[in-house]
């Protein structure tokens, strides 16, 4: 009998928050669609992630995103020849200064970020311990010289025998 009274009461008296349910559900569902990207870096433009040879647009977008925070950065384009494969290739990377105002410079492309140290032969990667063993055989690197940056990038990405045919900052 008590159960019947409670059931009648629940049916005849709807909670005050019930009209807000569709609004709350909409807010929750829209928040879920943005939560998957929290804490994971991604390209600002989703189409870039689908492209196979998107190093230049990716580098440009990365540079533009760093500029929003007044971080010095440059896009470096270069052409290299790999004697092991007999193939030439074009590539684009970003060199940037972080933290701002320090002597810490990094290169970035789809293979990861690599820190440029004063002694180029001891440059470490922030991605994987195995990459720390890669030696560049480059005595010093000037982070404002695109040719030095291109040589460093190829060496750190396990293509040390590649010959850099030309490099420049994209203006």
LUMBADO-360945 format. One record per residue (C-alpha): x, y, z; residue in one letter. Coordinates in steps of 0.1 Angstrom, whole numbers, padded with zeros to 4 digits, always signed. Layout:
XYZa/...
This chain:
+0000+0000+0000x/+0028+0024+0008x/+0044+0015-0025x/+0012+0024-0044x/+0011+0058-0026x/+0047+0065-0035x/+0042+0055-0071x/+0012+0077-0074x/+0031+0106-0058x/+0061+0101-0082x/+0039+0100-0113x/+0019+0131-0103x/+0048+0152-0092x/+0076+0156-0117x/+0110+0169-0105x/+0116+0206-0110x/+0148+0199-0129x/+0131+0176-0155x/+0125+0205-0180x/+0162+0212-0179x/+0172+0177-0188x/+0174+0182-0226x/+0196+0213-0221x/+0219+0194-0196x/+0221+0165-0219x/+0231+0187-0248x/+0258+0204-0227x/+0272+0171-0216x/+0273+0156-0251x/+0290+0187-0266x/+0316+0186-0238x/+0324+0149-0245x/+0333+0158-0281x/+0360+0182-0269x/+0374+0161-0240x/+0392+0136-0263x/+0418+0162-0273x/+0427+0174-0238x/+0463+0168-0231x/+0472+0154-0265x/+0488+0177-0290x/+0472+0177-0324x/+0473+0196-0356x/+0451+0227-0355x/+0435+0217-0388x/+0421+0181-0389x/+0427+0177-0427x/+0465+0178-0421x/+0463+0146-0401x/+0449+0128-0431x/+0475+0139-0456x/+0506+0118-0464x/+0530+0145-0475x/+0518+0174-0454x/+0551+0185-0438x/+0550+0220-0452x/+0514+0228-0442x/+0520+0212-0408x/+0552+0233-0403x/+0533+0265-0413x/+0505+0258-0389x/+0529+0249-0361x/+0548+0281-0366x/+0516+0302-0367x/+0504+0286-0334x/+0538+0294-0318x/+0536+0330-0330x/+0503+0334-0311x/+0524+0330-0279x/+0553+0352-0292x/+0576+0322-0295x/+0604+0327-0320x/+0601+0300-0348x/+0610+0296-0384x/+0600+0271-0411x/+0630+0255-0427x/+0626+0239-0461x/+0653+0217-0475x/+0662+0192-0502x/+0683+0162-0495x/+0698+0133-0513x/+0702+0099-0496x/+0730+0078-0513x/+0717+0046-0497x/+0684+0048-0515x/+0694+0069-0544x/+0665+0092-0538x/+0661+0129-0533x/+0635+0144-0511x/+0620+0177-0500x/+0611+0183-0464x/+0599+0211-0441x/+0605+0214-0403x/+0601+0241-0377x/+0629+0254-0355x/+0618+0272-0324x/+0630+0287-0291x/+0615+0273-0259x/+0612+0284-0232x/+0611+0319-0245x/+0642+0340-0239x/+0665+0310-0233x/+0692+0294-0255x/+0670+0263-0259x/+0662+0256-0295x/+0642+0227-0309x/+0632+0212-0342x/+0598+0197-0349x/+0582+0176-0376x/+0560+0145-0377x/+0588+0124-0363x/+0590+0144-0331x/+0608+0172-0314x/+0645+0172-0309x/+0664+0196-0287x/+0695+0214-0301x/+0723+0215-0276x/+0754+0236-0277x/+0774+0204-0284x/+0755+0190-0314x/+0770+0155-0309x/+0751+0151-0276x/+0717+0162-0287x/+0689+0143-0269x/+0654+0135-0281x/+0624+0140-0259x/+0605+0112-0276x/+0623+0079-0269x/+0655+0068-0251x/+0666+0048-0281x/+0669+0080-0302x/+0694+0095-0277x/+0721+0072-0292x/+0719+0090-0326x/+0750+0110-0332x/+0751+0139-0356x/+0789+0143-0362x/+0781+0181-0365x/+0804+0201-0342x/+0782+0231-0336x/+0748+0241-0348x/+0736+0277-0354x/+0698+0277-0349x/+0696+0307-0371x/+0713+0289-0401x/+0688+0268-0421x/+0716+0246-0436x/+0728+0236-0401x/+0693+0229-0390x/+0686+0207-0420x/+0718+0187-0415x/+0709+0183-0378x/+0674+0172-0386x/+0684+0145-0411x/+0711+0132-0387x/+0688+0130-0357x/+0661+0113-0378x/+0685+0084-0385x/+0694+0096-0420x/+0730+0107-0413x/+0743+0099-0447x/+0719+0122-0464x/+0735+0151-0483x/+0717+0184-0479x/+0714+0200-0513x/+0699+0233-0501x/+0680+0248-0472x/+0663+0281-0465x/+0638+0298-0442x/+0603+0300-0456x/+0594+0337-0457x/
